[in-house]
């Protein structure tokens, strides 16, 4: 009957929405144990839609499954997870913050160039990443910063100082953007895990004699090439 047919349609739509909800939760928070079940359910839905009379319903269900599967395979969270193995406990928390912040910025997928850079970071070796503008190099550099600051095998120097990361950028606008993003990621970690993100363009103009040079805190110094020469 028409009533039964409507109930079946409602059931299929409801199950599709629930499955997409599980996938979205995995993208944002991770740790979803029902992810494979959600993908399997989407596959069963589009196969069931083949028996219906509406071709477009089958096509929509098929696209939901294929897009979800591709999305999971390219998920930024999964690509950076191996980096956490070389990080301290605090570093793992910071990396999780970073991934979630990317989600809120609509940057949940890793691009091909970013995947290549992340793979080299996992090897913990020096490399040069040369790609076109707006191809995702900044994210690789940000991950390299977190990896350097929170490595669980920090080398001990002569004075046993906390690491300082120097990040050179071509413009003041990019420096300001990176300061704001990284400051949010490392904000209020704990009393004994202080991180200084220099405010060269988002606040006070730092100089060679300022306090961050003598404080034994992890420091991220973001500046243009000209400012770096002055410092």
C-alpha positions, 0 to 999 in steps of 0.5 A, a space after each residue: 500500500 501507499 502507507 507501507 511504501 511511505 514507511 519504507 522510504 522514511 526508514 531508508 532516509 532515516 538510516 542514511 541520515 544516521 549513517 552520515 551522522 556517524 561519519 561526520 562524528 568520526 571526522 570531528 571527534 574520532 573514536 567512532 566504533 560504528 564507522 565500518 557499520 555505517 559504510 556497510 549500511 550505506 552500501 546496503 541502502 543503495 543496493 536495496 534502492 536498485 529494486 525500487 522504481 525511482 532511478 534517481 533514488 538509487 543514484 543518490 544512495 550510491 553517491 552517498 556511499 561512494 563519497 563517504 568512502 572516499 571521504 574517509 580514505 582522505 580524512 586528515 585525521 587518519 593521515 596525521 595519526 601516525 605522527 602522534 606516535 612520536 609525540 608526548 602526551 601533551 603533544 597528542 592532545 595538541 594534535 587532536 586540538 589541531 585536527 578539530 580546529 581544521 574541522 571547524 575551518 572546513 579543512 577535514 580532507 588531506 590533499 595529495 600534496 599534504 599527504 606527501 608532506 605528512 609522509 615525510 614528517 612521519 619519517 622524521 627526516 629533512 625535506 623540501 616541499 615545493 608545490 603551487 600556491 594554495 596547495 596545502 603547504 601551510 598545514 604541513 608546516 604547522 604539523 612540523 611545528 607541533 612535531 618539533 615542539 612536542 617530540 617525546 624524544 627531545 634532544 638535550 642541549 648544553 643548557 637543556 633549553 626548551 625548543 624554539 621554532 622559527 617559521 618564516 613567511 613571505 607576508 605580514 598577513 600570513 604571519 598574523 593568520 598563523 599566529 592566531 591559529 597556533 595560539 588557539 591550538 596551544 592555548 592553556 595546555 597546563 601550568 608546566 607546558 607553557 607555549 609562547 607564540 610571538 605576537 610580532 604582527 598580532 600584538 606587541 612588536 618583539 625585539 632581540 632583548 625581549 623576555 621570550 629569549 630568556 624564558 625557558 618555554 617552548 616558543 614559536 617565532 613567526 615572522 617575515 624574512 626581513 624581521 628575522 634578519 633584524 632579530 
